[in-house]
Each structure stands twice: as C-alpha cells, then as structure tokens.
Amino acid sequence: MNLRDCYLEEDLFPKIFTNFEEREYGILFYNTENKDSFDSNHAVIYKDKIRDLSKVLSDIAEFYRARGSRPIIYQSMLDDNWFDEIKDELMAAGYRSWIEDQEYMLPLGENNITPNPELEVKKVSEWSEEIENVFLEAEEPWEIQVAKKTLSQPKTWMFAACLHGKPVGLLYGHISELACRVDYLLVSKKHRKIGAGRALFYEYVEWCRQNSIDNIYIWPDGETPKRIYEEGGYRIVEVRKAGRAVMSE
C-alpha cells in the first residue's frame, strides 16, 4: 500500500457524498442541507498550490459565509504539520487552528477477533428505516445523509451487526482507484459493549481477504477503535500531523 495514496484519499473522499468546487489552491466541500457534518463542509488546501495565503483564507471565508456555514479548513494530508507553520497567518485571518495526530494503519497481522456469536453481520446494499435508526440511536443524525449518499454510489459497501434481527451497529466505506477506506463505524448507544464493533470489523477484514482487496488502510478515531483494529491485524505504520482551522465566532 502506497501511503501517499492514503493521504490523497483522505483529501478527496468527501467527493462521493457532498457537493464541491475546485479552486487552484484546493477543494471546497459543502452541503447547505447538512451543515452539522464537518466531512461535508470544509475546504482542503495544498501548500504548494498557494501563492497568496491571505487571499485564499479570505476567499474560503467568503465562500462558506455566503452559504450560511462556518468556514472550516483542513490542510492536505500530504502537507504534514503545515498548519503549525502558518498558525500566525491563520490567526490573523480570524481562524483558530490546531494540530491532530492521525494514525495510519495497514493490515500486517492476523485477524484475531472472536465475534460475539449472538450477533449476525450482514452486508447491506439498500437503505432502510432500520439502518437509519442506528444513526438516531447513536445520536449522530448528521451522518444519515452522508451514509445514504455513500451507499448509493458504485464501489461502496456497508455491513450491519444485528442482534435478534435488528441492526445495532454499522461499518461502511468505499473503494476508489487509490484505496479501500473505512468511512465510519458506529453503534447504537443502547447496544454498546456487546462486541458489535468487533463483529463488524472481523467481517470487513474477512471480506477484504476473500475478495483480494489489498490496497486497504484505516485510521482510528479513538483508543477503542484502535484496539479493535489491532485485534483485526492492523498496525500503525505512520502518524501524520493533521492541521485543522475554524473561523472564530
């Protein structure tokens, strides 16, 4: 797996579920009907494509304010730790910025997950009220539109963990020319700590193996997902410094 492909996929993956406009300096993702989704509403900018940073920051602010959204900017994952270098310029333009560690994991070991036998994991091909209800029970309604649009696109996938026939957890993502990416893992708040996340990831790892999908990566959003991914045979191979900036209120 080429790590550069991973970084590019992190920049580009919102194209499958939200609107976007391309600029010479980057991409502006937006969805005025789903403003609570950060993945659907942010700009990605590239260090080597910017000639006048202050003009770019102003252009981004004007674009999102015109749509009633708060301006949010992500640095390209190609530009490791860049926002730390330009934090003063970001502050001067009215943005609050910070750096997050983003750990990239590749499948380098054995799948040692033992799924809960009470859970049945199914591959989902169509949206349903039961699937939507998982997002509501997880208290993440802004992801409904994202997941629904993702599932409608080619080369996307979704697994549902079911307890007594009812979906209680979901794992979904997509396959692009660059990589196979897990976009989201969530479990109903009513059904946590029963192994739904582990069962879902076990099934995903086996599905990739059975279908000879090897351009795979994932990054964990927290310690619990990281433990699950490690049990599934994934190992951290790179830690990138991801820059984020949001317009101060």
C-alpha positions, 0 to 999 in steps of 0.5 A: 500500500502506497501511503501517499495514496492514503493521504490523497484519499483522505483529501478527496473522499468527501467527493462521493457524498457532498457537493464541491468546487475546485479552486487552484489552491484546493477543494471546497466541500459543502452541503447547505442541507447538512451543515452539522457534518464537518466531512461535508463542509470544509475546504482542503488546501495544498501548500504548494498550490498557494501563492497568496495565503491571505487571499485564499483564507479570505476567499474560503471565508467568503465562500462558506459565509455566503452559504450560511456555514462556518468556514472550516479548513483542513490542510492536505494530508500530504502537507504534514504539520503545515498548519503549525507553520502558518498558525500566525497567518491563520490567526490573523485571518480570524481562524483558530487552528490546531494540530491532530495526530492521525494514525495510519494503519495497514493490515500486517497481522492476523485477524484475531477477533472472536465475534460475539456469536449472538450477533449476525453481520450482514452486508447491506446494499439498500437503505432502510428505516432500520439502518437509519435508526442506528444513526438516531440511536447513536445520536449522530443524525448528521451522518444519515445523509452522508451514509445514504449518499455513500451507499448509493454510489458504485464501489461502496459497501456497508455491513450491519451487526444485528442482534435478534434481527435488528441492526445495532451497529454499522461499518461502511466505506468505499473503494476508489482507484487509490484505496479501500477506506473505512468511512465510519463505524458506529453503534447504537448507544443502547447496544454498546459493549456487546462486541458489535464493533468487533463483529463488524470489523472481523467481517470487513477484514474477512471480506477484504481477504476473500475478495483480494482487496489489498490496497486497504488502510484505516485510521482510528478515531479513538483508543477503542477503535484502535484496539479493535483494529489491532485485534483485526491485524492492523498496525500503525505504520505512520502518524501524520500531523493533521492541521485543522482551522475554524473561523472564530465566532 
